[in-house]
Amino acid sequence: MTLETKKNAFIELGKFLSQFNEGNCTKKDAVFGNDLFFEKFTDLIQLSQSYNGWFTPEQVFFSVQSWAKALTKENLDQWLSKYDFSEVKPKKVALILAGNIPLVGFHDFLSVLITGHTVLVKTSSNDQHLLPFIANYLIAFEPQFADKIEFVEGKLENFDAVIATGSNNTARYFEYYFKDKPSIIRKNRNSVAVLNGSETQEQLTALGEDIFRYFGLGCRNVSKLFVPKDYSFAPFFEAIFKYQDVIHYEKYANNYDYNKAVFLMSNFKLLDNGFLTLKEDSSYASPISSIFYEYYDDLNDLKKRLESEKDQIQCTISISLEENSIDFGQSQLPNLWDYADNIDTITFLLIRLD
């Protein structure tokens, strides 16, 4: 199967996914496989919350649209143009996927297949349906993928390399268990926003997207704010008020009530707007419904600290205050070439498996 053949299949997948918008799923005549797949995927999106309570239709639609926008010919060409695929020796790559947000493991799945390897997938119990459906669509469009995709429920066996995503605790197990295999082992990471007080209301509102998208469950969600001394949080709370409806979602509300109670019982000082608590804390990982914040005196010192602790940070959001920072509202819209943990998956699959 040539690279162009594989790219064309994912481009067609992008066209298929582009039909699914929240409140407006429109079947297009020119899209392959709609007679077989369109209604089934619509139903699966609506049923996803019954499999995972955090996978509301709104969140699944957002993920689907994000991938639809990524899977274009222009994006795939730009992403893959710098790599040499001429000497790939096909191997079997095992994927152990997380399930915190919808289709969180799709980039690894795409990377293995686009490089010509076979993918052996162990899905998370929290996300067992979306990726297998997409795999079936790809196989229907390009039957040669049938021998390149395998899903397993039990023990992973007979593979040449592994990409595993989990917590810091499971990462230690992965590192021991897969010590004799080429591997990428991903641990806990969080994202931060660096503010300086000059942000507009529009930018702070967009920051709310980085905080509340997927209920804050993703590693690209902002869980920590760095703010200058004497920073006023009033404009921030005013700007994110549009996200207040998140408190009407029972699972989020339960987390809000529980975590707020724990903080108050511990006599921690909190800022609270009725659906989000802010707590001054040096940690990066805040619980659902809460954001940690920390004051800084000197931006250059903060940059040095973030660089020294980069293994804990997935991405940084700011008004260009930090090198390689992301614009407000864009943390959950990565490009194909924005790799998790800044590890180039394609290079790993082309070189480490050679």
N, C-alpha and C positions, 0 to 999 in steps of 0.2 A: 504494500500500500504506500503510495507516494505521499510526500508532505502535502502536496496540493490537494490530493484526495481527502486527506484528514482535515485539512483546513476547510475545505468546502462543506464537509459534514458539520463542523462546528458553526460555520456561517449559517447553514440552514437551521441548525438548532437555535441560533440567535433570532432568526426570523420567526421561528415557531414561538419562542418565549415572548417576543415583542407583542404578541396578540393579547397578553394577559395583564391588564391593568385593573386596579381596584375600581369596582363599579362600572367597568367598561371593557369587558372581554369581547373582542370583535374578531370573528373568523374571517381570514383573508383567503380568497380563492387560490392564490398563487403559492401558498405555503404547502410544502409537502406533508402528507400524513394527517391532515386535519380530520378526515373522515374517521380515522381510527383513534386518534390521540386527543383531539381538541376537548371534547366533552369530558373525557376521562381525567384530563389534567385540571380542568375547571373544578370537577368534583373533588379531586385530590387536594387542591388548594383549600377548598372549603372544609375538608375533613381533617386537615393537618392539625388543627387545634385539639381534636379528639385524641390524637397520638401524642402530642406534646402541647401542654397547656399554654406555653409561651409562643407557640407558632400560630398567632392569630392570622386571619386572612390578610390583614393590612401588612403585617411583617413579611409574610411569604410573597405577596405581590411585589413588595419593595425589592426583595432579594432577586426574584425572577426578572424584574425590570432592570436591575443593576447588571445582571449577566446578559440580558438581551442587548443592552447598550455596549457591553464590552466585546461581544462576539460578532464583530464586523470584520470585513476583509481588511479595512484600513488598520484597525487595531491589531489584528493577528499578524499582518505583514510587518508592522512597526515593531511588535514584540519579538518576532522570530528572526528578523532580518540579520541580526548580529551573530547568530549561531551557525555552526557548521554541522549539518545533519548527514553528511555524506558517508560517515564511517560508523554509524550506529550498529551495535551488535545487540539485537533484541534480548532483553532479560525480563524476568517476572518481578515486579515491584509491588510489595505489600503496602497497603494504606490502612492505618488505624485512625479513624476519623473522630473528631469531636462532634458534639451535637448541640452546642450552645445557641447557634443561630442557623436559620434555614440555609442549606447547601454550603455550609462553611468549608467542607472539604472538596468542593468542586474544582478549585484551582489546581490542587494536587492531582486529581483525577484527569483533568484536561492536560496537565503537563506530562504525565506518564504516557498518555495515549499519543499526544502530538509528537513526542520524541521517538515513537515507534516501539515502545515496550508494551508488555502485557501487564494489566493492572489487576491485582488481587485485593478486593475491598472488604474491610470489616467495618461496617457502619456502627455508629453509636446507637444505643437503644433509644435515644431521644430523637433520632432522625433516620428512620429506616425506609422511607418510602419515596422521597423526592428524587434522590440520586438514582435508584434503580429504575424509576420511570424514565428519567432522562436517558439512561443507558439504553433502555429498550427503544427509545426514539432514534438514537444514533444508529443502533443496529438495523432498524427498519430502513433507514435512509442509506446506510452503507453496511451491507451484510458482512463485510470483511472484519468489522469490529467484533463479531460474535465470538471469535477465537481470541480476542484481546481483552475481554472483560469478564471477570468472575467475582461474584459476591459470596462471602463465606460467613457462616454464623458461629462456627466452632473455632477450633485451634487453627492458626495460620501455619501452613506447611508448604514446603517446596517453593521457596522464593529466594531471590538473589539480593534484594535490598529492601529497605523499609523506610517509610516516612510515617512517623507516629506523632500524634498530637494529644496532649493531656495536661494534667496538673503537674506541679513540681514533684509531688509524691510519685505519681505514675511514671514520670520521666526517669526517675531513678531505677524503677523496675525495667522500663524499656531499655535504658542504657546497659543494664546488666544482661538482660535476656537477648538483646540483639548485638552484643559486643563484637561478634564475629562477622557481622554483616555491614556493608556500607549503609549509612543511615543518616536521616535528619530527624532529630528528636526535639520536638517543640514543647516548651514549658509555659507556665503562666506569664503573661505580659499584660500591661495596662497602658492606656494612652493618657496623655496629659495636655492641658492647655496652658499657655503662658500668656497672661494678660498684662497690659501696662496702664490701663485706665483710659486710653484714648479710643477704645473700640466703639463703634457706632451701635445703635440699638439693633440695626439689621444684622450686624456681625454677631452680636450676643444672642440674638434670636436663632441665628444659624448654628451657634454653639449648642443650643438646646437640642438640635438634631443629632449632634455628635454625642450628646449625653443620653437622650431618651430613645433613640432608634434601637430596636430589638430589646427595649426595656433596660438597656445598659449591659447586656449579657456578653457582648463581644469584646475581644481584646483590642479592637480599634475604637471602642467607646471610651469617651473621656471619663475617667474616674478621679482625677486629681487636677486642681487648679493651682497655679502659682501666680500670686498677685503681689503688687508692691505694697510697702508699708502704708497704712492709713487708707487702703483701698475701700471704697464704698460698694457694698454688694447690692444696693438698692437698684441701680440700673440693670444689673444682671437678673435679679428677681422679676423686675418689670418686663424685661425682654423675653423671658422664658415662660411667661404666664400663659401663652398660647398652648403650652403642652399640659395644661392642668387636667385635661380629661384622662391622663394616664392613671390617675388615682381611682378612676371608676372601674379599672380592670382589677378583678379580685386578687389575682396572684401578686400583682404589684402592690396593691393596697395592704395586703397581709404582710409583705416584707417591710413596707413603710411603717406600719404600726409596730411591728416587732422590733425592728432596728432602732426606731425612735425611742421605744420604751427601754431598750437595753442601754442606750446612750444616756438617757435621763436618770435611770437607776444608778448609773455609774458616776453621776454628777458631772458629766461632760457638758461644756457650754456648746449650744447648738444655735445655728441660724436655720429658720424653718419657714416655709411659705405654704404649708398645707399639703404639698405633694413631693417635696424634696427637702432633705436636711443637708446642711453644710457643717462639717466638723473640721476644726483645725487638727491636722494629723500629719506626721511625716511619712506615713505609708503611702504606697501607690494604689493598692487594691482596696477600694471602698465597697461596702455591701450595696446590694440593690436598693435603690431609692435614696441613696446618700452619696454625696461628693465630698472628698477630703480637699482641704486647701492648706496652703502654706505661704507665708510671706517671704519675700526676698528683698535684700537690700541693694544688691548689685547684679545687674543682668549678666555681666561677664562671668561672675562667680557662679551664677545659676547655670549658665551654659556649660561650664566646666563640670559641674555636678551631674547634669543630665548626660554628658558624654561619659563620665565615669560609671554611671549607672544605666547605660544604654541597654544592657542585657535584661533589664526589667521593663523597658519601654517599647511599645509597639510603634507608636507614632506620636508626634508632637504637633499641636494645633496652635497657630499664632498668626499675628500680622507680620510675618517675615522676621520675627524676633529671634528665631532659632533656625540654623541652617537646615535645609530640607524639611522645613515645617510645612504643614498642610493648611489650606485655607479653611476658615470656619464653615461647618456644614458639609465637609467633603470626606470626613474620616471613613465613612462606610461606603464610599464610592471609589475604591482603589482601581488603578489601571492594571492591565494584565502583567505589566512589568514591575508592579509594586509587590515585592515578595514579602511574605510573612517572616518576621525576625531578620529581615534583610539578608536572607540566605537565598541565593540564586538557584532555584529548583531545577531549571533547565540545564544549567552548567553541571550540577550534581548528576543529573540523569545522563548527560552526554559524556562526562569525563570520568566520574567516580565509578561508573558501571562499565567502562570500556574494558 
